[in-house]
């Protein structure tokens, strides 16, 4: 992969860490010649607690 693309992906990851939502657990980015699809999944602390799950957000912090 071209180095410029790798750098931009790293910049995107840093931006997500900096501006990310505390309840966001995944961000999937898919694109091809036909378009772009972004899927964001969030879980609240109450949802995780009711399911007996501990999980980290995209920032790397445990959702409490």
C-alpha positions in Angstrom: 0.0 0.0 0.0 1.3 3.5 -0.8 2.9 5.2 2.2 0.6 8.3 1.8 -2.5 6.0 2.3 -0.9 4.4 5.4 -0.2 7.8 6.9 -3.8 9.0 6.3 -5.2 5.9 7.9 -2.9 6.6 11.0 -4.1 10.2 11.1 -7.8 9.0 10.9 -7.1 6.6 13.8 -5.6 9.4 15.9 -8.5 11.7 15.1 -10.9 8.9 16.2 -9.0 8.5 19.5 -9.0 12.2 20.1 -12.6 13.0 19.2 -14.1 9.6 19.8 -17.2 8.9 21.8 -16.7 7.1 25.1 -19.4 4.5 24.2 -18.2 3.8 20.7 -16.8 0.3 20.4 -16.2 -0.1 16.7 -16.0 1.9 13.5 -16.0 0.0 10.2 -15.1 1.9 7.0 -15.7 0.2 3.7 -15.3 1.7 0.3 -15.0 0.6 -3.3 -15.6 2.1 -6.7 -19.4 2.2 -6.0 -19.3 4.2 -2.8 -18.6 4.4 0.9 -20.1 2.8 4.0 -19.4 3.7 7.6 -20.8 1.6 10.4 -20.5 2.8 14.0 -21.4 0.6 16.9 -21.9 1.9 20.4 -22.7 0.2 23.7 -23.7 1.9 26.9 -22.5 0.9 30.3 -26.0 -0.3 31.2 -26.2 -2.5 28.2 -22.8 -4.1 29.0 -23.6 -4.5 32.6 -27.0 -6.2 31.9 -25.1 -8.7 29.6 -22.3 -9.3 32.1 -19.7 -8.0 29.6 -16.7 -5.7 30.1 -15.6 -3.9 27.0 -13.2 -1.2 25.9 -14.2 1.7 23.6 -12.2 2.9 20.6 -10.2 5.1 23.0 -9.0 2.0 24.8 -10.8 2.8 28.0 -13.2 0.4 29.8 -16.8 1.4 29.4 -18.0 1.8 33.0 
